[in-house]
Amino acid sequence: MNDVNQTGPAPAITRPQSVTGRLITWAVWLGALAILGLLGYALLTGAGQPGRPSGVVVNNQAATLALLDQPAPDFSLALFNTGETLRLSDLRGKVVVLNFWASWCPPCRQEAPAFEQVWQAYKDQGVVFVGVDIWDTDQEAVKFLQEFGITYPTGPDPTGEIAIDYGLTGIPETYFITPDGMIAHKAIGIVQEETLAQTIEALLPP
């Protein structure tokens, strides 16, 4: 039997990562993903804003202030309800309540009954509610409309162009447009029925 002579240092032995080490690594990654997911959800739903009351809140960000008392950006909307196309500029002479929503958004679901009730109360007084569905599927959006009995004009914003033009920061968000087509108020979060009616009353002609 021949002897094997080693002339250099012994090679380093690489120990495989222990099971415990691998579990810790996975836990760290999963925790990071969970945090990112929660942050994303908060941004999309408009949540995570401390001190925000449950009623209407005027957004004081510079982007929003730039829109107030300015002409509302015009857009066309293919309606779920009828298949017809609605154009915002065709609603001049009416108070327009423009609501951005999605079927998966919990606050949107909370405020939906109030929006339908107030729409029914004011639709014969020169007021039009318009719903813009974003970040959603048509199938789920139609289910939402059926579930809450929404009858006012509603359609999707598949490209996000309308949301961009209005400086949307999350959902739900609601814009109150005067009869001459100017943005009078912007609300972030759930709009309570009483506040919704009061805001409309303030915009109606004497």
Contacts in CASP RR format, 6 or more apart in sequence:
PFRMAT RR
TARGET T0000
AUTHOR 0000-0000-0000
METHOD contacts of the structure
MODEL  1
MNDVNQTGPAPAITRPQSVTGRLITWAVWLGALAILGLLGYALLTGAGQP
GRPSGVVVNNQAATLALLDQPAPDFSLALFNTGETLRLSDLRGKVVVLNF
WASWCPPCRQEAPAFEQVWQAYKDQGVVFVGVDIWDTDQEAVKFLQEFGI
TYPTGPDPTGEIAIDYGLTGIPETYFITPDGMIAHKAIGIVQEETLAQTI
EALLPP
17 25 0 8 1.000
41 47 0 8 1.000
42 48 0 8 1.000
43 170 0 8 1.000
44 105 0 8 1.000
44 135 0 8 1.000
44 170 0 8 1.000
44 171 0 8 1.000
45 105 0 8 1.000
45 106 0 8 1.000
45 107 0 8 1.000
45 170 0 8 1.000
45 171 0 8 1.000
46 107 0 8 1.000
46 169 0 8 1.000
46 170 0 8 1.000
46 171 0 8 1.000
46 188 0 8 1.000
46 189 0 8 1.000
47 107 0 8 1.000
49 188 0 8 1.000
52 188 0 8 1.000
52 189 0 8 1.000
54 190 0 8 1.000
54 192 0 8 1.000
55 187 0 8 1.000
55 189 0 8 1.000
55 190 0 8 1.000
55 191 0 8 1.000
55 192 0 8 1.000
55 195 0 8 1.000
56 174 0 8 1.000
56 185 0 8 1.000
56 187 0 8 1.000
56 189 0 8 1.000
56 191 0 8 1.000
56 192 0 8 1.000
56 195 0 8 1.000
56 196 0 8 1.000
56 199 0 8 1.000
57 187 0 8 1.000
57 188 0 8 1.000
57 189 0 8 1.000
58 64 0 8 1.000
58 185 0 8 1.000
58 186 0 8 1.000
58 187 0 8 1.000
58 188 0 8 1.000
59 169 0 8 1.000
59 186 0 8 1.000
59 187 0 8 1.000
59 188 0 8 1.000
61 169 0 8 1.000
63 167 0 8 1.000
63 169 0 8 1.000
64 167 0 8 1.000
64 169 0 8 1.000
64 186 0 8 1.000
67 166 0 8 1.000
67 167 0 8 1.000
67 183 0 8 1.000
67 186 0 8 1.000
68 183 0 8 1.000
68 184 0 8 1.000
68 185 0 8 1.000
68 186 0 8 1.000
69 182 0 8 1.000
69 183 0 8 1.000
69 184 0 8 1.000
70 182 0 8 1.000
70 183 0 8 1.000
71 181 0 8 1.000
71 182 0 8 1.000
71 183 0 8 1.000
72 88 0 8 1.000
72 96 0 8 1.000
72 98 0 8 1.000
72 175 0 8 1.000
72 177 0 8 1.000
72 181 0 8 1.000
72 182 0 8 1.000
72 183 0 8 1.000
73 88 0 8 1.000
73 162 0 8 1.000
73 165 0 8 1.000
73 166 0 8 1.000
74 87 0 8 1.000
74 88 0 8 1.000
74 89 0 8 1.000
75 87 0 8 1.000
75 88 0 8 1.000
75 161 0 8 1.000
75 162 0 8 1.000
75 165 0 8 1.000
76 85 0 8 1.000
76 86 0 8 1.000
76 87 0 8 1.000
76 88 0 8 1.000
77 85 0 8 1.000
77 86 0 8 1.000
77 87 0 8 1.000
77 88 0 8 1.000
77 130 0 8 1.000
77 131 0 8 1.000
77 132 0 8 1.000
77 153 0 8 1.000
77 155 0 8 1.000
77 156 0 8 1.000
77 157 0 8 1.000
77 162 0 8 1.000
78 84 0 8 1.000
78 85 0 8 1.000
78 155 0 8 1.000
78 156 0 8 1.000
79 85 0 8 1.000
79 86 0 8 1.000
79 153 0 8 1.000
79 154 0 8 1.000
79 155 0 8 1.000
80 133 0 8 1.000
80 138 0 8 1.000
80 141 0 8 1.000
80 142 0 8 1.000
80 145 0 8 1.000
80 154 0 8 1.000
80 155 0 8 1.000
80 156 0 8 1.000
81 145 0 8 1.000
81 151 0 8 1.000
81 153 0 8 1.000
81 154 0 8 1.000
81 155 0 8 1.000
82 153 0 8 1.000
86 130 0 8 1.000
86 153 0 8 1.000
88 96 0 8 1.000
88 98 0 8 1.000
88 130 0 8 1.000
88 177 0 8 1.000
91 128 0 8 1.000
91 130 0 8 1.000
92 179 0 8 1.000
92 180 0 8 1.000
92 181 0 8 1.000
93 126 0 8 1.000
93 179 0 8 1.000
93 180 0 8 1.000
93 181 0 8 1.000
94 126 0 8 1.000
94 127 0 8 1.000
94 128 0 8 1.000
94 179 0 8 1.000
95 122 0 8 1.000
95 126 0 8 1.000
95 127 0 8 1.000
95 128 0 8 1.000
95 176 0 8 1.000
95 177 0 8 1.000
95 178 0 8 1.000
95 179 0 8 1.000
95 200 0 8 1.000
95 203 0 8 1.000
95 204 0 8 1.000
96 127 0 8 1.000
96 128 0 8 1.000
96 129 0 8 1.000
96 130 0 8 1.000
96 175 0 8 1.000
96 176 0 8 1.000
96 177 0 8 1.000
96 181 0 8 1.000
97 115 0 8 1.000
97 118 0 8 1.000
97 119 0 8 1.000
97 127 0 8 1.000
97 128 0 8 1.000
97 129 0 8 1.000
97 130 0 8 1.000
97 174 0 8 1.000
97 175 0 8 1.000
97 176 0 8 1.000
97 177 0 8 1.000
97 196 0 8 1.000
97 200 0 8 1.000
98 130 0 8 1.000
98 131 0 8 1.000
98 132 0 8 1.000
98 166 0 8 1.000
98 174 0 8 1.000
98 175 0 8 1.000
98 176 0 8 1.000
98 177 0 8 1.000
99 115 0 8 1.000
99 129 0 8 1.000
99 130 0 8 1.000
99 131 0 8 1.000
99 132 0 8 1.000
99 172 0 8 1.000
99 173 0 8 1.000
99 174 0 8 1.000
99 175 0 8 1.000
100 131 0 8 1.000
100 132 0 8 1.000
100 134 0 8 1.000
100 157 0 8 1.000
100 163 0 8 1.000
100 166 0 8 1.000
100 168 0 8 1.000
100 170 0 8 1.000
100 171 0 8 1.000
100 172 0 8 1.000
100 173 0 8 1.000
100 174 0 8 1.000
101 108 0 8 1.000
101 112 0 8 1.000
101 131 0 8 1.000
101 132 0 8 1.000
101 133 0 8 1.000
101 134 0 8 1.000
101 144 0 8 1.000
101 171 0 8 1.000
101 172 0 8 1.000
102 108 0 8 1.000
102 133 0 8 1.000
102 134 0 8 1.000
102 135 0 8 1.000
102 136 0 8 1.000
102 141 0 8 1.000
102 171 0 8 1.000
103 109 0 8 1.000
103 133 0 8 1.000
103 136 0 8 1.000
103 137 0 8 1.000
103 140 0 8 1.000
103 141 0 8 1.000
103 143 0 8 1.000
103 144 0 8 1.000
104 136 0 8 1.000
104 140 0 8 1.000
105 171 0 8 1.000
105 172 0 8 1.000
107 171 0 8 1.000
107 172 0 8 1.000
107 189 0 8 1.000
107 190 0 8 1.000
108 144 0 8 1.000
108 171 0 8 1.000
108 172 0 8 1.000
109 144 0 8 1.000
109 148 0 8 1.000
110 190 0 8 1.000
111 172 0 8 1.000
111 189 0 8 1.000
111 190 0 8 1.000
111 191 0 8 1.000
111 192 0 8 1.000
112 144 0 8 1.000
112 148 0 8 1.000
112 150 0 8 1.000
113 148 0 8 1.000
114 191 0 8 1.000
114 192 0 8 1.000
114 193 0 8 1.000
114 196 0 8 1.000
115 129 0 8 1.000
115 150 0 8 1.000
115 152 0 8 1.000
115 191 0 8 1.000
115 196 0 8 1.000
116 148 0 8 1.000
116 149 0 8 1.000
116 150 0 8 1.000
116 151 0 8 1.000
116 152 0 8 1.000
117 193 0 8 1.000
118 129 0 8 1.000
118 193 0 8 1.000
118 196 0 8 1.000
118 197 0 8 1.000
118 200 0 8 1.000
119 127 0 8 1.000
119 129 0 8 1.000
119 151 0 8 1.000
119 152 0 8 1.000
120 151 0 8 1.000
121 197 0 8 1.000
122 197 0 8 1.000
122 200 0 8 1.000
123 129 0 8 1.000
123 152 0 8 1.000
125 204 0 8 1.000
126 204 0 8 1.000
127 200 0 8 1.000
127 204 0 8 1.000
128 152 0 8 1.000
128 153 0 8 1.000
129 152 0 8 1.000
129 153 0 8 1.000
130 152 0 8 1.000
130 153 0 8 1.000
130 154 0 8 1.000
131 152 0 8 1.000
131 153 0 8 1.000
131 154 0 8 1.000
131 155 0 8 1.000
132 154 0 8 1.000
132 155 0 8 1.000
132 156 0 8 1.000
132 157 0 8 1.000
132 162 0 8 1.000
132 163 0 8 1.000
133 141 0 8 1.000
133 144 0 8 1.000
133 154 0 8 1.000
133 155 0 8 1.000
133 156 0 8 1.000
133 157 0 8 1.000
134 156 0 8 1.000
134 157 0 8 1.000
134 160 0 8 1.000
134 162 0 8 1.000
134 163 0 8 1.000
134 168 0 8 1.000
134 171 0 8 1.000
135 171 0 8 1.000
136 156 0 8 1.000
138 156 0 8 1.000
141 154 0 8 1.000
141 155 0 8 1.000
141 156 0 8 1.000
144 150 0 8 1.000
145 154 0 8 1.000
157 163 0 8 1.000
166 173 0 8 1.000
166 175 0 8 1.000
169 188 0 8 1.000
170 188 0 8 1.000
172 189 0 8 1.000
172 190 0 8 1.000
172 191 0 8 1.000
173 186 0 8 1.000
173 187 0 8 1.000
173 188 0 8 1.000
173 189 0 8 1.000
174 186 0 8 1.000
174 187 0 8 1.000
174 189 0 8 1.000
174 191 0 8 1.000
175 183 0 8 1.000
175 185 0 8 1.000
175 186 0 8 1.000
175 187 0 8 1.000
176 183 0 8 1.000
176 184 0 8 1.000
176 185 0 8 1.000
176 186 0 8 1.000
176 187 0 8 1.000
176 199 0 8 1.000
176 200 0 8 1.000
176 203 0 8 1.000
177 183 0 8 1.000
177 184 0 8 1.000
178 184 0 8 1.000
178 203 0 8 1.000
179 203 0 8 1.000
179 205 0 8 1.000
184 203 0 8 1.000
185 199 0 8 1.000
187 199 0 8 1.000
END
